[in-house]
Amino acid sequence: MDSPAYEKTLHYLYEQSPMFSKIGRTAMTKDLTNTLAFCEKLGNPQEKFKSIHVAGTNGKGSVSHMLAAILQEAGYKVGLYTSPHLVDFRERIRINGKPVSKEWVVDFVAQNKQTIETLYPSFFEITVAMAFAAFAEHEVEYAIIETGLGGRLDSTNVITPVLSIITNISYDHTDILGDTLAEIAGEKAGIIKPKVPVVIGQQHAETERVFFEHAVHKQSTVYYADAMWDLVKTREDVKHQYYKAVNRAMRQMQDITTDLPGNYQYHNIKTVLAAIDILQAAQGIQIPFSVVQHALSRTKKLTGLHGRWDVLQDTPLMVADVAHNPAGIKEVMQQWAKVSAQSKHIIVGFVKDKDVDVALSLFPKDSIYYFCNAGIPRALPASELKKIAGAHGLEGNIYPTVAEAIAAAKLAISQHDAVLITGSFFVVGEAIEYLNVNNGMLFPTTLENYH
């Protein structure tokens, strides 16, 4: 269909509805009333497919994509709802790895315009209802539903899944979710449903009791990924990691290759393996381990996942990672420290409501910095970012846009250097979009085109 109709529809959604990515917490509603009412108008599409609900501070996007890849590879028709998007709005709603069509988005909004203008739902509430409608209409068998923020009051929490997953708990959105790990865990635990099994990706002394008490109250069984699977990395290259996976109960060892090269995927893979075990037991389905192996080796190809230690270019190395809170940044910086390069360059930008001071304390002082801000109202101005960074001994220049920061890095780097783009989904998204506009190339003779 013609792109102007699609762009007009997106403009309507962005301008008509409160949008968290633009204005922050004031875009959030305090309960699930709008989502429930919207779904009721649509005939409760969320009840027409089996779902798996994924929450957590970090890793929920990676876990969601890996699960989708495995179920796809096993022959199921799979819906995948994630947020935010990096480049195209339709990344949020995919079926067997393919985004819904522009025409479908335009038609959905046109058909439900009266409901939107009557209920005045947030942007996120609209996208959740839209995803449920798409999955029901396309008759998916399983839908992987990633929470947006928290769990208890997240718009996605109107589903009754066959499995709940909480990847981990660390500090993020403390102004909304609470300023202790136990408080944050309590909000995430809100996705635990009566008699629905729940997998916990990483155990922590402060949160374990919270999950246990919620599960007991809901008569749900808790499974801990760390107790079910162990992983030992055998080797890695720029775009892959190789593991020996040990099933603790069966005492069986399997080889696993993943095309998600971030070291932090260690925890996510264990969470996914545990989830598949519980899903098979709960649903009575059989997924051969060979299917799991094949799916994990090509998750990006099957689902379109990007932005997680995403190697955009080999020579010179350019990596993008959407890490945006201290726990995520810590993991990325540990991996960045292992990169060998003549000089290292970091393009970084944050949004205002993150713990930027703590995050920047984790960045290395021996990198060259390009402080920038994404083109959204929530973006922390590059001038403020530079000031905070200076207190941590981080030196670099200010760039008013992500594109200008990349252009400056392009002029400064040599073939033996490395570039990291991080700090925000929106910075990474704009970087990928900019590189796509330029055919994905900084050094045309050496770069594989980004798709």
N, C-alpha and C positions, 0 to 999 in steps of 0.2 A: 504494500500500500504506500501512498505518498507519505514521506517523512514529515511534511508540515503538519498533518493531522495528528501524528504521534507527538511531535514537539509541542503542539498547542495543548494536547491533553496533559502532558507532563507539566507544562507551565500552569495549567489550571490546578493540578494536584499540589504543586509546590506553593502556589499563592493562596489557594482556597483554604488549605488545612494547616494547622500548627505543625511545625516540623522540628523534631528534636535536633537534627544535625545543624539546623540554622539558628534556633533560639534557645536550645537547652531545655532545662527541666520544666519551664513554663508550658512546653508543648505536651507535657504528659497529663493524662487524666488519672484520677485517684482510685478508679475502680474499673471493672470489666464491663460496665453497663453498655457503653457504646459498641464494643465489639460483639457482645451478645445480641444487642438489638439489630446490628447490621447483619450478623449471621442469620438471625431469625428471618429478616427480610429476604435473604437469599435461600431460605429453605434449609438452614443448618447444614451446609456442605461439609463441615468438619466432622460430621457423623457418618460420612459416606465412604471413608477409607480408614485403614489402620495407620496409626501415626507413632512416631518415636520422637520424644521431646528432649531437647538437649539444652542444658543451661550450664553456666560456669563463668568464671572471670576471664580466663584465657583458654584457648584450644577448642572452643565449641564449634567454630567454623570448620576447622580441620577435621574434627571428629565427625561432624555432619556430612562433609564431603566424602570422607572415607567410607562411612556407612552406606551412603547413597551409591558409591561406586561398587561396593560388594553386592548389594541387593540387585543393582542393575546387571552385574556380571552373572548373578545367579538366575537371571531370566525374569525378574519382576519389573513391572512398570512402576517407576519411582518418582515421586515428587520431592523437590528440595526447596525449602524456604530458608533464606539466609538474609542477613543485613549487616551493615549497609552495603550498597553496591559500590564498585570501584569506578566504572565508566558508564555503563548503561543500566538504567532502572530495571530492565528485565532480567538482570543477573539474579535478582531476588527470588524469582519464581521460575524454576526449571523443571522440566519433565524429561527423565532419562538424559540429563546433561544438557538439554536444549532449552533456551529461554522461550517463554510464551511469545507469540507473535506480536508485532506492533499493533496489528489490526485487532487482536484479542483485547489488548489493553485499552485501546480507543473505544471499542464496543462496550466493554465492561463499565467504563466511566460514564459513557453516554447513557447506558441503560439504568445506571444507579445514581445519576446526578441528583435526582430529587431526594433520595435517601441521604446522600452526602450533605446536601444543603439543609436538610431537616435535622439530622443528628449532629452535624458539625463535628465529625470524628477527626482525630489527629491523622497526620500523614501515615504514621505507622499503623494505626487501626485500619485505615483503608487498605493498606498493602497486605495486612494479615487476612482480612476478609477476601481480598482479591485472590490471594494465594489459595485459600481454601476452596473458593469457587472454581478456580482453574483446575485444581487437583480432582475435585468431584466431577467436573465436566469432562475431563480427559480420562476419568476412571482409573486413576492410579491405584495400585494395590497397597503400597506403603508410601507414606510421606514423612520425610525427615524435617522436623520443625525446630529451627534454632530460635531461642528466645532473643529478644532485643536487648533488654536491660533488666536485671534481676530475675524474677520468676513469678512470685506470688501475684503481683499486679501487672505482669507483662501481658500484653494483648493476646499473645499466643496461648495463654493459660486457660483457654476455654475448651481445650481438647481433653479427651480421656485417652491417653496413649496406651499402647501395649507394653511400652518400656520407657522409663525415664532415665536420663543420664545427667549427672552433674560432674563436669570435668575437674574443676578445682576451685579453690577460693583464695583470692588475694585482694589487695586493696584497690578499688576502682569505684568511681561514682559514690564516694563516701557521703556526699551531701544528700544523696537519695537513699542509699541502701544501708547506711550505718557506718560508724567509724571503728568497729571492731570486727574481727573475722567471724565471731559468733553471730553478730547481728547480720552481716552480709550473708552468711550461710543460712540463716533463718529465712531470708528473702528468697534465696535460690531454692531452698527446700520446699517452697510453696508449690513447686511443680509436682511434688510427690502426690500421687493419687491413691485412693483406697484400693488395696490388694493388687496394685501394679508394681512389679519389681523395679528397683532402682539400682543403677550402677554408679559408684563413686570412683572417679578417676584417680584422685590423689588423696591420701589420708593426711589429716593434720590434727594434732592434739586439741586445738581450740574448736574445731568444727565437727569432730567425730560424734560427740554426744548430741549435738544439734540434729544431725541427720538421723541418728539412732532413735531419738525421741519422736521426731516427725514420722518416721517409718512405723514405729510401734503404734502410734496414735492412728495411723491410716491402715494398719494391718498389712503393711508392705514389707517385702523382704529386701534387705540391703546387701549388695554384693560389692566387694572392693577389688578393683582391677589389680592392685598390687599383690593381692593374695592369690589371684587366679593365674596371672601370667608374669613371666620375667623375660627381659630382653637383654641380649649382649650384642653390642655392635661389633661387627667383624671388619668392616672397612667402609669407606665412603669416597665419593668423588664429588665434583662440583654440583651435579644434579641428582644424585641418588645416595641412599644409605642402605647398608646391608646388615641384617641382624640374624642372630639365632634366637628363635622364640621358644620358650619352654613353658608348656602347660603344666602348672604345678600339681594339679590333681592327677592327670594322666601320665605324668612323667615322660612326656613326648617332646621331642625337639624338632622344630621346623625352620626352614630357611625363609626369610622374608626380605624382599626388596621394596623400597618405597621411592617414589619419584618426588617426595616432599623432603628436601634435604636439611631442613632446620633441625638442630640437635634436640630442640624441645618436642619434636614429634615422638620422641621416645615414650613420653607419658601418654600422648594421644593414641599411639598405636596399641599400647596395652589396654587402654580404655575401650578401643574399638574391638579388640579381640575378645575382651570380657563381654561386651555388649552382644556380639554375635553369638557367643555361647549361651547367654541368657535368652536371647531372642529365639534361638532354636528350641530351647527347652520350653519356653512359654508358649510358643506358637506351633510347636510340633512340625517345624520345617527342617529340611536338611540342606545345608550348604557345605559342600566338600571343601576341605582346606585348600585344595588347589585353586578353587574359585577365589577364595580370600587372597591367596598369594598373587594371583594374576591381577585382581582388582587393585590391590595396594601398589603394585608396580606401575600402574598407569591411572592413578586417581585424577591427575590433572587433565588427562586426555578424556576420561570418561565424564567428568563433572564440570570442567572449566575453571577449577580453583586456581586463583592467582593471589599474589600478595603475601605469601608466607615463605620467607627466605627465597624469594622468587628471582631466579637468575635471569635477568633481562638480556644480558650480554656476557659473552665469555672473555673477550679480549678487547680492551681492558675489562676486568670484571665489574659488572654493575648488578647490584642486588637491591631488591625492594622488599621491605617487611612492614606490615601494618601494626607492629607492636606500638602500644600507645599508653601503657601504664607501667609503673615500676617493675612489676614482676615480669611482664613481657619484654621490656627493655633490657632487663638483666640477662635474660636468656639470649637475646639477640647480640648483646655486647660480648658475651662469652664466646659466641661463634665468630663474631667479627675479629676478636683477638687472635683467632687461629688463621685468619686470612693473611697470606704472605703477599706483600706488595711493596713497591718502591716508595710510594706515598699513599696515604689513605684519605679519602674525602667523604664527608657525611653531609648530605642534604637533609635538613630536619625542620619540621614544623609541628606544632601541637595545637589543640583546641584549648580554650580558656579554662574549662572545668576539670582539667587533669592536674595531677600533682606534679607539675613540671619541674619544680625545684628538686624533688627527690629523684625524678627520672633523669634529669641532667647530671646529677651527681654520679650516675652510673656510666656516663659517656667517657671515652678515653681522651686524655689531653693531647695525645700525639697525632690526632687527626685534624684535617683542615675542614672548617665548617662553613656551610652555606645556610644561613638562617632565613627561612621563608615562611609564608603563610598561605594556606589554601584560600580559595575564593568563596568563603562562607562567613556569615556574621560571627559564628562561634570561634573562628580562628584567632589564636593568640597573635597579635601583631609581631612581625619579625623584629621590630626594634625592642619590644619588651623581652622577647625570647633571647636576643643577644645580650641584654643587660643581665638577665638571670644566669645565662651561660657563662658570662664573664666572671661571675662570683665563683664559678667552679673551674676557672682557668681554661675555658674553652674559647678559642679564638677563631674569628671568621668574619665574613661580611654579610650585610643585610640585602635581601632580594624581595621585592614586593610580591612576586609571584613564583610559583613552583617552576614554571617554564623558564623564567629568567635565571633561577638558580641552576637548573640543568644546563642551560646555555653557557653559563659562566664555568661550570665544571667541565663542560666539553672543551672549552678553550684552555683549561688549566691542566688537564690530565694527559698522561702519556700512556702508551700501550702497556706499561708495566705497573700502572697504578690500579686502585680499586675504589669504587664508589658505592656507598650505602645510602638508600633513601628510606626514611623512617619517621616515626612519631605520630602518624595519624592515617586512618583509612583515606582521608580526603587528600592528603599530600601524595600518598602512593597512587591513588586513583588519577589525580591530575598529572602525575608523572607518566603513568602508563598511557594516558590519553595523549599527552604531548609527544611521547615517543612514537605512538601509532600514527599520529598526524604527520610525523617526519619519517614514515615508513619504518619506524622502530630502529633507526640507525644513527649511531654516533660515529662509528668507524665502518663505513659500508663494506669494506673488504673482509671484515672479520666477524661481523655480527649476524647471527641467525635472526631472521625476522620474527618479531614478537606477534603471536596470534592470540 
